[in-house]
Amino acid sequence: MSPPAEPTGADGSAIGASRPANPLATEMLELTRAECLRLLAATGFGRIVVSVPDWDHPVIRPVNYVFDEPSQSVLIRSAPGSKLHDVLRSSKAVFEIDFAHPDGRTGWSVIISGVAEEVTDAAELRRMEQLDLEPLAPGYKGHWICIRTNTVSGRRIGFVSDHPAGRA
């Protein structure tokens, strides 16, 4: 005679089996520096934030970028003008990238802050030209801005899971 079958609920799962109380519950997880740098290297669009001391508020500009592994920096290209002038005047910047899933419930964000400077060293400029960074806006963008990753933080919002391997 075989043992009786485990009782199951309407959804077919075993009654009393471990499962989240709310299968749509989300949780916020801190990302490691390594995870943040991986995301910076895997994407190419973000926002630079510059705050100049005598202004009333920071300025945020969308930019495309490349993450430069050797210098641990975010690199953007700029034409002469307000963005370049503001970064050089401030010498500090914050840079942010993110992703939000279309469901509106999951996603991630990475923020770096650090010293921002124009790259002027001829050897570095030659090396950077090989990184294939095409600016978003039309026109020649001959100035390279480097934001060093002095401070890196990131968060991921994902669905709660019974198993760490199932976390978003």
C-alpha positions as CSV (number, residue, x, y, z in Angstrom):
1,M,0.0,0.0,0.0
2,S,1.4,3.4,-1.0
3,P,1.6,6.4,1.4
4,P,-1.1,8.9,1.1
5,A,-0.4,11.9,-1.2
6,E,0.5,15.2,0.4
7,P,-2.5,17.5,0.5
8,T,-2.3,20.3,-2.0
9,G,-3.9,23.7,-2.2
10,A,-5.9,25.2,-5.1
11,D,-2.6,26.2,-6.8
12,G,-1.3,22.6,-6.7
13,S,1.5,23.4,-4.1
14,A,1.8,21.3,-1.0
15,I,-0.1,22.7,1.9
16,G,2.3,24.0,4.5
17,A,5.1,24.2,2.0
18,S,7.4,27.2,2.5
19,R,6.5,30.1,0.2
20,P,6.5,33.9,0.6
21,A,3.4,35.2,2.3
22,N,3.0,37.6,-0.7
23,P,4.5,36.3,-3.9
24,L,4.6,39.8,-5.3
25,A,6.5,41.3,-2.3
26,T,9.7,43.1,-3.1
27,E,12.8,43.8,-1.2
28,M,15.7,46.2,-1.5
29,L,19.2,44.8,-1.7
30,E,22.4,46.8,-1.5
31,L,24.8,46.1,-4.4
32,T,28.5,45.4,-3.9
33,R,31.0,47.7,-5.4
34,A,31.9,44.9,-7.9
35,E,28.2,44.6,-8.9
36,C,28.0,48.4,-9.4
37,L,31.1,48.5,-11.5
38,R,29.8,45.6,-13.6
39,L,26.6,47.5,-14.3
40,L,28.5,50.7,-15.1
41,A,30.5,48.7,-17.6
42,A,27.4,47.0,-19.1
43,T,25.4,50.1,-19.9
44,G,26.1,53.4,-21.7
45,F,23.5,56.0,-20.7
46,G,23.2,57.9,-17.5
47,R,22.9,61.3,-15.9
48,I,25.6,63.6,-14.6
49,V,24.7,65.9,-11.7
50,V,26.8,69.0,-11.1
51,S,26.3,71.5,-8.2
52,V,28.2,74.8,-8.4
53,P,28.5,76.6,-5.1
54,D,26.8,79.9,-6.1
55,W,23.8,78.2,-7.8
56,D,20.4,77.6,-6.3
57,H,20.1,74.0,-7.4
58,P,22.2,71.2,-9.0
59,V,22.0,70.7,-12.8
60,I,21.3,67.2,-14.2
61,R,22.1,66.3,-17.8
62,P,21.6,63.0,-19.6
63,V,24.7,61.7,-21.3
64,N,26.1,58.6,-22.9
65,Y,29.3,57.3,-21.4
66,V,31.8,54.6,-21.2
67,F,33.2,53.0,-18.1
68,D,37.0,52.9,-18.2
69,E,38.2,49.9,-16.3
70,P,41.9,50.9,-16.0
71,S,41.1,54.3,-14.4
72,Q,37.9,53.1,-12.6
73,S,36.2,56.2,-14.1
74,V,33.1,57.2,-16.0
75,L,34.1,59.0,-19.2
76,I,31.9,61.4,-21.2
77,R,32.5,63.6,-24.1
78,S,31.5,67.2,-24.3
79,A,31.7,70.3,-26.6
80,P,32.8,73.5,-25.1
81,G,29.9,75.0,-23.3
82,S,27.8,74.9,-20.2
83,K,28.2,71.2,-19.2
84,L,31.9,71.2,-19.6
85,H,32.2,74.6,-17.9
86,D,30.0,73.6,-15.0
87,V,31.9,70.3,-14.4
88,L,35.3,72.1,-14.5
89,R,34.0,74.9,-12.2
90,S,32.6,72.4,-9.6
91,S,35.4,69.8,-9.9
92,K,32.9,67.3,-8.3
93,A,30.1,65.4,-9.8
94,V,27.6,62.7,-9.2
95,F,26.7,60.2,-11.9
96,E,23.7,57.9,-11.9
97,I,22.5,55.0,-14.0
98,D,19.4,52.9,-13.5
99,F,17.0,50.4,-14.9
100,A,13.3,50.0,-14.1
101,H,11.4,47.0,-15.4
102,P,8.2,47.8,-17.3
103,D,6.2,46.1,-14.5
104,G,7.2,49.1,-12.3
105,R,8.1,46.8,-9.4
106,T,11.7,45.9,-9.9
107,G,14.9,47.6,-11.0
108,W,18.2,48.9,-9.9
109,S,20.2,52.1,-9.5
110,V,24.0,52.8,-9.3
111,I,25.3,56.2,-8.1
112,I,28.9,57.3,-8.1
113,S,30.4,60.5,-6.8
114,G,33.9,61.7,-7.3
115,V,36.3,64.2,-8.7
116,A,35.4,65.4,-12.2
117,E,38.1,66.8,-14.5
118,E,38.8,67.3,-18.1
119,V,41.4,64.9,-19.5
120,T,44.2,66.8,-21.3
121,D,47.1,64.3,-21.3
122,A,47.8,63.5,-24.9
123,A,48.6,59.8,-24.3
124,E,45.4,59.4,-22.3
125,L,43.3,61.1,-25.0
126,R,44.8,58.8,-27.6
127,R,43.9,55.8,-25.5
128,M,40.4,57.1,-24.8
129,E,39.7,57.7,-28.5
130,Q,40.0,53.9,-28.9
131,L,37.1,53.4,-26.5
132,D,34.5,54.1,-29.2
133,L,32.3,56.5,-27.3
134,E,29.9,58.2,-29.6
135,P,28.1,61.2,-28.1
136,L,24.3,61.4,-28.1
137,A,24.0,65.0,-29.3
138,P,25.2,65.9,-32.8
139,G,28.4,67.8,-33.3
140,Y,32.0,67.4,-32.5
141,K,32.6,66.6,-28.8
142,G,36.4,67.0,-28.5
143,H,36.6,67.3,-24.7
144,W,36.7,64.3,-22.4
145,I,35.4,64.5,-18.9
146,C,36.5,61.9,-16.3
147,I,34.6,61.2,-13.1
148,R,36.5,59.0,-10.8
149,T,34.5,56.4,-8.8
150,N,35.6,57.6,-5.4
151,T,32.2,56.6,-3.8
152,V,30.0,53.9,-5.4
153,S,26.7,52.7,-4.2
154,G,23.9,50.7,-5.7
155,R,20.5,49.2,-4.9
156,R,18.4,46.5,-6.5
157,I,14.7,46.1,-5.9
158,G,13.6,42.6,-6.6
159,F,10.9,40.1,-5.8
160,V,11.3,38.3,-2.4
161,S,12.3,34.6,-2.9
162,D,12.6,31.6,-0.6
163,H,15.9,30.8,-2.2
164,P,18.8,33.3,-2.6
165,A,19.5,32.1,-6.1
166,G,16.0,33.2,-7.1
167,R,16.4,36.8,-6.0
168,A,16.3,39.5,-8.6
